[in-house]
């Protein structure tokens, strides 16, 4: 069942991403709801695969690849929901292949062992994953915004630019995501300090330090937006730099502990 649901999700995600790429390049014209439907069906199949992977007889499996798959599922969910409100369908090009790769990697590497967690620790983990997912979408949004800025400067009004919302709307969406992500990251850090005995223990110090640095970078970005009107390329650079810092803390320590040590 795990193999079937994963492979179905991979095929649907790949089809939706490929079709959206063709739409963006002007090679195909089709109702936008078709790609949304493909993505939704892929998400449903991915949900079943995730349930099987995460729920183990001896607890919850939060290994490197299972968490990667969970984050990609959340990112795909967020983008699909956002596409109902705004025309951000071009994010499908990056999000769906990422979800397909993460789901397939979990299947290929095998299901890890489960572990029992307390309620407080689970709350911390869920808040962390939600924050990381929101920031992932914000980073993809920043990349699209960067491409849009370059295209407008070069007076290219077809292709990518014509399929995106206005520049001001794209910027507003980016900062909405950053605000949401920062609130979730703050809650995650607070619950971490409450429910973990020592967040600066040897196996957690790198994650804690990078998370604090990322929080400061995102907070600086928002402060710059409010106080100095930061936007466009400045917002893009700060968003990407902040996300790289967060990713080093979120996945870097987990990668070293589980796969390299």
Secondary structure in CASP SS format (residue, H / E / C, confidence):
PFRMAT SS
TARGET T0000
AUTHOR 0000-0000-0000
METHOD secondary structure of the structure
MODEL  1
X C 1.00
X H 1.00
X H 1.00
X H 1.00
X H 1.00
X H 1.00
X H 1.00
X H 1.00
X H 1.00
X H 1.00
X H 1.00
X H 1.00
X H 1.00
X H 1.00
X H 1.00
X H 1.00
X H 1.00
X H 1.00
X H 1.00
X H 1.00
X H 1.00
X H 1.00
X H 1.00
X H 1.00
X C 1.00
X C 1.00
X C 1.00
X C 1.00
X C 1.00
X C 1.00
X C 1.00
X H 1.00
X H 1.00
X H 1.00
X H 1.00
X H 1.00
X H 1.00
X H 1.00
X H 1.00
X H 1.00
X H 1.00
X H 1.00
X H 1.00
X H 1.00
X H 1.00
X H 1.00
X H 1.00
X H 1.00
X H 1.00
X H 1.00
X H 1.00
X H 1.00
X H 1.00
X H 1.00
X E 1.00
X E 1.00
X C 1.00
X C 1.00
X E 1.00
X E 1.00
X C 1.00
X C 1.00
X C 1.00
X H 1.00
X H 1.00
X H 1.00
X H 1.00
X H 1.00
X H 1.00
X H 1.00
X H 1.00
X H 1.00
X H 1.00
X H 1.00
X H 1.00
X H 1.00
X H 1.00
X H 1.00
X H 1.00
X H 1.00
X H 1.00
X H 1.00
X H 1.00
X H 1.00
X H 1.00
X C 1.00
X C 1.00
X C 1.00
X H 1.00
X H 1.00
X H 1.00
X H 1.00
X H 1.00
X H 1.00
X H 1.00
X H 1.00
X H 1.00
X H 1.00
X H 1.00
X H 1.00
X H 1.00
X H 1.00
X H 1.00
X H 1.00
X H 1.00
X H 1.00
X H 1.00
X H 1.00
X H 1.00
X C 1.00
X C 1.00
X C 1.00
X C 1.00
X C 1.00
X E 1.00
X C 1.00
X C 1.00
X C 1.00
X H 1.00
X H 1.00
X H 1.00
X H 1.00
X H 1.00
X H 1.00
X H 1.00
X H 1.00
X H 1.00
X H 1.00
X H 1.00
X H 1.00
X H 1.00
X H 1.00
X H 1.00
X H 1.00
X H 1.00
X H 1.00
X H 1.00
X H 1.00
X H 1.00
X H 1.00
X H 1.00
X H 1.00
X H 1.00
X H 1.00
X H 1.00
X H 1.00
X H 1.00
X H 1.00
X H 1.00
X H 1.00
X H 1.00
X H 1.00
X H 1.00
X C 1.00
X C 1.00
X C 1.00
X C 1.00
X C 1.00
X C 1.00
X C 1.00
X H 1.00
X H 1.00
X H 1.00
X C 1.00
X C 1.00
X C 1.00
X H 1.00
X H 1.00
X H 1.00
X H 1.00
X H 1.00
X H 1.00
X H 1.00
X H 1.00
X H 1.00
X H 1.00
X H 1.00
X H 1.00
X H 1.00
X H 1.00
X H 1.00
X H 1.00
X H 1.00
X H 1.00
X H 1.00
X H 1.00
X H 1.00
X H 1.00
X H 1.00
X H 1.00
X H 1.00
X H 1.00
X H 1.00
X H 1.00
X H 1.00
X C 1.00
X C 1.00
X C 1.00
X C 1.00
X C 1.00
X C 1.00
X C 1.00
X C 1.00
X C 1.00
X H 1.00
X H 1.00
X H 1.00
X H 1.00
X H 1.00
X H 1.00
X H 1.00
X H 1.00
X H 1.00
X H 1.00
X H 1.00
X H 1.00
X H 1.00
X H 1.00
X H 1.00
X H 1.00
X H 1.00
X H 1.00
X H 1.00
X H 1.00
X H 1.00
X H 1.00
X H 1.00
X H 1.00
X C 1.00
X C 1.00
X C 1.00
X H 1.00
X H 1.00
X H 1.00
X H 1.00
X H 1.00
X H 1.00
X H 1.00
X H 1.00
X H 1.00
X H 1.00
X H 1.00
X H 1.00
X H 1.00
X H 1.00
X H 1.00
X H 1.00
X H 1.00
X H 1.00
X H 1.00
X H 1.00
X H 1.00
X H 1.00
X H 1.00
X H 1.00
X H 1.00
X H 1.00
X H 1.00
X H 1.00
X H 1.00
X C 1.00
END
